[in-house]
Amino acid sequence: MSRAAVAKTYKLYLGGAFVRSESGRTDPIGGVNVPRGSRKDIRDAVKAARAAAPGWAKKTAYNRGQVLYRFAEALESRSDGSDEYGEAVDLLVHYAGWTDKLAAVMGGVNPVAAPFLSFSSPEPTGVVAVLAPDRPDVLGLIREVAPALAAGNTVVAVVSRSSPLRPLDLGEVAGVSDIPGGVLNLISGRLDELLTPLCGHRDVNAIVDATSDDSVAATVDELAAETVKRVSRPTPYTDSLTRLEPLVELKTAWHPVGT
């Protein structure tokens, strides 16, 4: 007996749940309907990321590394055998290894000419907006999301606009990877509708713009200036430390020494 095929219905990944866009809109891509995120979806995603930020930041570096490594294991199980998936898995393992090295590399004891010790240590900046590149769709997203998560930030990411299917599947990977709900949020849709509500949101602390689009960059810079956000524009060749530095704040503490 023949049976009818069940077409997959893609969802947004917000707050650890798979949800339809509140707008009810979809865009047909690749023979399936992809949710077209809205301003309200962005607000919901940022709210979830903000709520999850303290818990994720307080986890030990070792625990965050374990979670990212589990993310890599789960992605490996979804691999299609392509070089892109393999490199994405390697990147997650790489940044899992960075979690307990950030403090040693970026922090330290500062020289002072006084009877004090001055310590600096990196802390997460908070909620990071990620504008993923269109290509490569999976690797491009992992390349920008992994350093933000490794540094202890929560993320709201707008996935590839032209190829959103595999990036949206990463929500299912994250869902079985011990990543707490709200730490990673994935939205598909049209950038001209999502850019202003995301990059202008006052609960977003930093923006990673990987679109390589000059018109997007101009809008992002204007919105970031209005709301005092740090903007980074890594390329595929940007090294790990340069990706991590804009996503942390250095906290300095002073301690008296001697008598």
Disulfide bonds with the S-S distance in Angstrom:
none
